[in-house]
Amino acid sequence: MSIQTEALPRPQSNAPGKRALQWTALIGMLYLLLLSVSMIGSGFKWAAGEQAKELFEFATNPVAGLMIGIIGTALIQSSSTVTSIIVGLVAGGLPVELAIPMVMGANVGTTVTNTLVSLGHARCKDEFRRAFTCATVHDFFNLIAVLIFLPLEVMTGFLQKISAWLVSPLMQADNLSMKSFNFIKPITKPVVNGAKSVFEALPGNLGGVALVLFGIFLVIVAITVMGKLMKKLMVGKAREVLNGAIGRGPIHGIASGTLVTILVQSSSTTTSLVVPLVGTNVLSIRQVYPFTLGANIGTCITALLAATAVTGGNAIFALQIALVHLTFNVLGILVVYGLPFLRELPIKCAELLADYAVKSKLTVVGYLGAVFVLLPGFVLSVS
């Protein structure tokens, strides 16, 4: 009996230690994210050298930049990862105007996961119709936002101007450094310099290319592990927010979707959470529509964090592209969801596609292949 009573408290005493370990690991992954973005920026400067303009010529076509964002995010399935990589590239010299279409593409590419989740309801036609509609309404919302804002950006540069205005208070009169973020440099520079010294053994500018690839690999690792840790630490909170969010009005739904995405660090997870609920008719598509839009805002936090890792002349531009992502998503909600004649359009498109998908599952394959593989691939090859 004494052995049993001594053994009983162990799970309780270990639980706080386990959570403390998870929080420590989360802080470590955040540090790794800051390091990796710094590596991408440093490696890009190193690899580009004086030939930076030639390297950027591939993205001078805004549509090509959009397709790069779509393909990259569809492959990695994390818009946070892709936008963090873009922040690193801007830190390395990629002009903001060329990065803006890539950021827009990242929004579209992240919606593959929830479409795949809807296939779990394929056995029941009614369930599948509802689930597939819920999954693709986010796709169509993002596509419509891009169709509206990309041409406007090309013609007027309004996103670049708005984001430049937002970061203007951080600009100094002499240069474009950000004094408030300089505390990051001392904790990242020694490790980045150590990584650079390792890759200096490679000939020419290959060391810079290797540093960029290594940085991209670390971004993927950091955000993947951060997402898993956040789900373990915050899943209870996320569920509480989700349960209290639906049916309390669009503003509350958008705010809750934003909060849940920040908690779990994944817009794909947020939007995938509600697909089964709509499929089983627990919730309606119109109830979850604002909630999924909040995921677009919540996913911007990672790029904003990544931008704090950048110092020097391009620091202001790294923050600017992160703010472009946030501005684009906020304006998308204000315009597409805010205007009554546009609000129903994503739902109507999703319902129409779902009707075809119910008749033939090949529609799903054709849709995924066309939007996320064939069309981007074709545009890039033509460009």
C-alpha positions in Angstrom: 0.0 0.0 0.0 2.8 2.4 0.8 4.3 1.9 -2.6 1.0 2.7 -4.3 0.5 5.9 -2.2 4.0 7.1 -3.0 3.5 6.4 -6.7 0.2 8.3 -7.0 1.4 11.9 -6.8 4.0 11.4 -9.6 1.7 12.3 -12.6 0.6 15.5 -10.8 4.2 16.5 -9.9 5.4 15.7 -13.4 2.7 17.7 -15.2 4.0 21.2 -14.2 7.5 20.1 -15.1 6.3 18.9 -18.5 4.5 22.2 -19.3 7.5 24.2 -18.2 9.6 22.1 -20.6 7.2 22.7 -23.4 7.2 26.5 -22.7 11.0 26.4 -22.7 11.0 24.5 -26.0 8.6 27.1 -27.5 10.9 30.0 -26.5 13.8 28.0 -28.1 11.8 27.6 -31.3 11.0 31.3 -31.4 14.7 32.1 -31.0 15.4 29.6 -33.9 12.8 31.4 -36.0 14.6 34.7 -35.4 18.0 33.1 -36.2 16.7 31.5 -39.4 15.2 34.7 -40.8 18.6 36.5 -40.1 20.4 33.7 -41.9 18.1 34.0 -45.0 18.7 37.7 -45.2 22.5 37.4 -44.7 22.7 34.5 -47.2 20.6 36.3 -49.8 22.9 39.4 -49.6 25.9 37.2 -49.8 24.6 35.1 -52.8 23.2 38.1 -54.7 26.1 40.4 -54.4 26.2 42.9 -57.3 23.9 40.6 -59.4 20.8 41.2 -57.2 18.9 42.8 -60.0 19.3 39.8 -62.3 18.2 37.5 -59.5 15.0 39.5 -59.1 14.1 39.6 -62.7 12.2 36.3 -62.4 9.7 38.0 -60.1 9.2 41.3 -62.0 5.9 39.9 -63.3 3.4 40.3 -60.4 1.4 37.3 -61.6 4.6 35.1 -61.5 5.3 36.4 -57.9 1.7 35.5 -57.0 2.2 31.9 -58.4 5.5 31.5 -56.5 3.6 32.3 -53.3 0.8 29.9 -54.1 3.1 27.0 -55.0 5.4 27.5 -52.1 2.6 27.6 -49.6 0.7 24.7 -51.1 3.9 22.6 -50.8 4.8 23.6 -47.3 1.1 24.2 -46.2 2.0 27.1 -43.9 1.5 30.7 -45.0 3.4 31.7 -41.8 6.5 29.8 -43.0 6.3 31.3 -46.5 5.8 34.9 -45.3 8.6 34.5 -42.8 10.9 33.3 -45.7 9.7 36.3 -47.7 10.6 38.6 -44.8 14.1 37.1 -44.8 14.4 37.7 -48.6 13.3 41.3 -48.2 15.9 41.7 -45.5 18.4 40.4 -48.0 17.4 43.0 -50.7 14.3 41.7 -52.4 12.3 44.9 -53.2 9.0 45.2 -51.3 7.0 45.7 -54.5 8.2 42.4 -55.9 7.4 40.6 -52.6 3.8 41.9 -52.3 2.3 39.4 -54.9 4.2 36.6 -53.2 2.5 37.4 -49.9 -0.9 37.5 -51.6 -0.1 34.0 -53.1 0.7 32.7 -49.6 -2.9 33.4 -48.5 -4.3 31.3 -51.4 -1.9 28.4 -51.0 -2.6 27.7 -47.4 -6.1 26.5 -48.0 -5.3 23.1 -49.4 -5.4 21.4 -45.9 -9.0 22.1 -45.1 -10.1 20.9 -48.6 -8.4 17.6 -47.9 -10.0 17.4 -44.4 -13.4 17.7 -46.1 -12.7 14.4 -48.0 -13.3 12.6 -44.6 -17.0 13.1 -45.2 -17.0 11.7 -48.8 -19.1 8.7 -47.9 -22.2 10.8 -47.2 -23.3 13.1 -50.0 -25.0 15.7 -47.8 -22.1 15.8 -45.3 -19.6 16.1 -48.0 -21.4 18.9 -49.8 -21.5 20.9 -46.6 -17.9 20.1 -45.6 -16.5 20.8 -49.1 -18.4 24.1 -49.2 -17.0 25.1 -45.8 -13.4 24.1 -46.9 -13.5 26.0 -50.2 -15.3 29.2 -49.1 -11.9 30.3 -47.6 -10.3 29.5 -51.0 -12.7 31.6 -52.9 -12.6 34.5 -50.5 -8.8 34.6 -50.8 -8.9 34.3 -54.6 -11.5 37.1 -54.9 -9.4 39.3 -52.6 -6.4 38.7 -54.9 -8.4 39.4 -58.0 -9.5 42.8 -56.5 -6.3 43.9 -54.8 -3.5 42.6 -57.1 -4.5 44.8 -60.1 -5.1 47.7 -57.8 -1.6 47.2 -56.3 0.0 47.0 -59.7 -1.7 50.2 -60.9 -1.5 52.3 -57.7 0.9 50.6 -55.3 -1.6 51.3 -52.5 -0.4 48.5 -50.2 3.2 49.6 -50.5 2.2 53.2 -49.7 0.0 52.2 -46.7 2.7 50.0 -45.2 5.3 52.6 -45.8 3.1 55.1 -43.9 2.7 52.6 -41.1 6.5 52.1 -40.6 7.4 55.8 -41.2 7.5 56.6 -37.5 10.3 54.1 -37.1 12.4 55.7 -39.8 15.3 57.9 -38.8 16.2 61.0 -40.8 19.6 59.6 -41.8 19.0 55.9 -42.5 16.4 53.2 -42.4 17.4 51.3 -39.3 15.0 50.4 -36.5 16.4 51.4 -33.1 13.6 49.7 -31.2 14.5 46.3 -32.7 18.3 46.5 -32.2 18.1 44.3 -29.1 17.7 41.3 -31.3 21.0 41.7 -33.0 23.3 40.8 -30.1 21.5 37.4 -29.5 21.4 36.4 -33.2 24.6 37.8 -34.7 27.1 35.4 -33.1 25.2 32.3 -34.3 24.6 33.7 -37.8 28.3 34.6 -38.1 29.2 31.1 -37.0 26.9 29.6 -39.6 28.5 31.9 -42.3 32.0 30.8 -41.3 31.0 27.2 -41.9 29.6 27.9 -45.4 32.6 30.1 -46.4 34.4 26.9 -47.3 32.2 26.7 -50.4 33.4 28.3 -53.6 32.2 31.7 -54.9 28.7 32.7 -53.8 27.6 29.1 -53.1 28.1 29.7 -49.4 25.3 32.4 -49.5 23.0 30.0 -51.4 23.7 27.3 -48.8 23.0 29.7 -45.9 19.7 30.7 -47.5 18.7 27.1 -47.9 19.8 26.3 -44.4 17.8 29.2 -43.1 14.7 28.1 -45.0 15.0 24.6 -43.5 15.3 26.1 -40.0 12.2 28.3 -40.6 10.2 25.2 -41.5 11.5 23.3 -38.5 10.9 26.2 -36.1 7.3 26.9 -37.2 6.3 23.3 -37.4 7.5 22.6 -33.9 6.1 25.9 -32.6 2.7 24.8 -34.1 2.8 21.4 -32.4 3.8 22.9 -29.0 1.2 25.7 -29.2 -1.5 23.0 -29.9 -0.4 21.1 -26.8 -0.2 24.1 -24.6 -3.2 26.0 -25.9 -5.6 23.4 -27.3 -8.0 23.9 -24.3 -8.0 27.6 -24.7 -8.5 27.4 -28.4 -11.5 25.1 -28.0 -13.0 27.5 -25.4 -12.6 30.4 -27.8 -14.0 28.3 -30.7 -17.0 27.2 -28.7 -17.8 30.7 -27.6 -17.2 32.2 -31.0 -19.8 30.8 -33.2 -23.2 32.4 -33.5 -22.3 35.6 -31.7 -22.0 37.9 -34.7 -19.4 38.4 -37.5 -17.1 40.8 -35.6 -16.9 38.3 -32.7 -16.3 35.5 -35.1 -13.5 37.3 -36.9 -11.9 38.2 -33.6 -12.2 34.7 -32.3 -10.7 33.2 -35.5 -7.8 35.6 -35.1 -7.2 34.6 -31.5 -7.4 30.8 -32.2 -4.9 31.1 -35.0 -2.5 33.1 -32.8 -2.9 30.4 -30.2 -2.3 27.4 -32.5 0.0 29.2 -34.9 -1.7 27.8 -38.0 -4.5 29.2 -40.1 -4.8 25.7 -41.7 -5.6 24.2 -38.3 -8.1 27.0 -37.5 -10.0 26.5 -40.8 -9.8 22.7 -40.6 -11.3 22.7 -37.1 -14.7 23.9 -38.3 -14.9 21.7 -41.5 -16.2 18.6 -39.6 -18.6 20.8 -37.6 -20.2 22.1 -40.8 -20.1 18.7 -42.4 -22.1 17.1 -39.5 -24.5 20.1 -39.6 -23.6 21.2 -36.1 -22.9 24.7 -37.6 -23.9 26.4 -40.8 -21.5 27.8 -43.4 -22.6 31.3 -42.7 -21.9 30.9 -39.0 -18.2 29.8 -39.5 -17.5 32.1 -42.5 -16.4 35.1 -40.3 -14.4 32.7 -38.1 -12.3 31.4 -41.0 -11.6 35.0 -42.1 -10.1 35.8 -38.7 -7.5 33.0 -39.5 -6.1 35.3 -42.2 -5.4 38.0 -39.7 -4.1 35.7 -37.0 -1.5 34.1 -39.3 0.2 37.5 -39.8 1.7 37.4 -36.3 4.6 35.0 -37.2 5.9 37.3 -40.0 5.7 40.3 -37.7 7.8 38.4 -35.1 10.2 37.3 -37.8 10.7 40.9 -38.9 12.0 41.8 -35.4 15.1 39.6 -36.2 16.2 42.0 -39.0 18.6 44.8 -38.3 20.5 47.3 -40.6 19.4 49.1 -43.7 16.7 46.7 -44.8 15.1 46.2 -41.3 12.4 48.8 -42.1 11.5 47.0 -45.4 11.3 43.6 -43.6 8.8 45.0 -41.2 7.0 46.7 -44.1 6.4 43.5 -46.0 5.0 41.9 -42.8 2.7 44.8 -42.4 1.7 44.5 -46.1 0.4 40.9 -45.2 -1.6 42.3 -42.3 -3.0 45.2 -44.3 -4.0 43.0 -47.2 -5.9 40.6 -45.0 -7.7 43.4 -43.0 -8.7 45.2 -46.2 -9.8 41.9 -47.8 -12.2 41.4 -44.9 -13.4 45.0 -45.0 -14.1 45.0 -48.8 -15.1 41.4 -49.6 -17.0 40.6 -46.4 -18.0 44.2 -45.7 -19.7 44.9 -49.0 -23.1 42.9 -49.1 -22.9 42.3 -52.9 -19.4 40.6 -52.5 -20.0 38.9 -49.1 -22.1 36.0 -50.6 -19.9 35.5 -53.6 -17.4 33.1 -52.0 -20.3 31.1 -50.5 -22.1 30.9 -53.9 -18.9 29.8 -55.7 -18.1 27.2 -53.0 -21.7 25.8 -53.1 -21.6 25.5 -56.9 -18.2 23.7 -56.8 -19.5 21.4 -54.0 -22.5 20.4 -56.2 -20.1 19.3 -58.9 -17.8 17.6 -56.4 -20.7 15.5 -55.0 -21.5 14.3 -58.5 -17.9 13.3 -59.2 -14.9 13.2 -56.8 -12.7 13.9 -59.8 -13.9 17.5 -59.5 -11.9 17.7 -56.2 -8.7 16.4 -57.9 -9.2 18.7 -60.8 -9.8 21.7 -58.6 -6.8 21.1 -56.4 -4.6 20.3 -59.4 -5.7 23.3 -61.5 -5.6 26.0 -58.8 -2.5 24.9 -56.8 -0.4 23.0 -59.4 -1.2 23.3 -63.1 -2.2 27.0 -63.3 0.7 28.3 -61.2 3.2 26.0 -63.0 1.9 27.1 -66.4 2.1 30.8 -65.6 5.6 30.4 -64.2 6.8 28.5 -67.3 5.4 31.1 -69.6 6.9 33.9 -67.5 
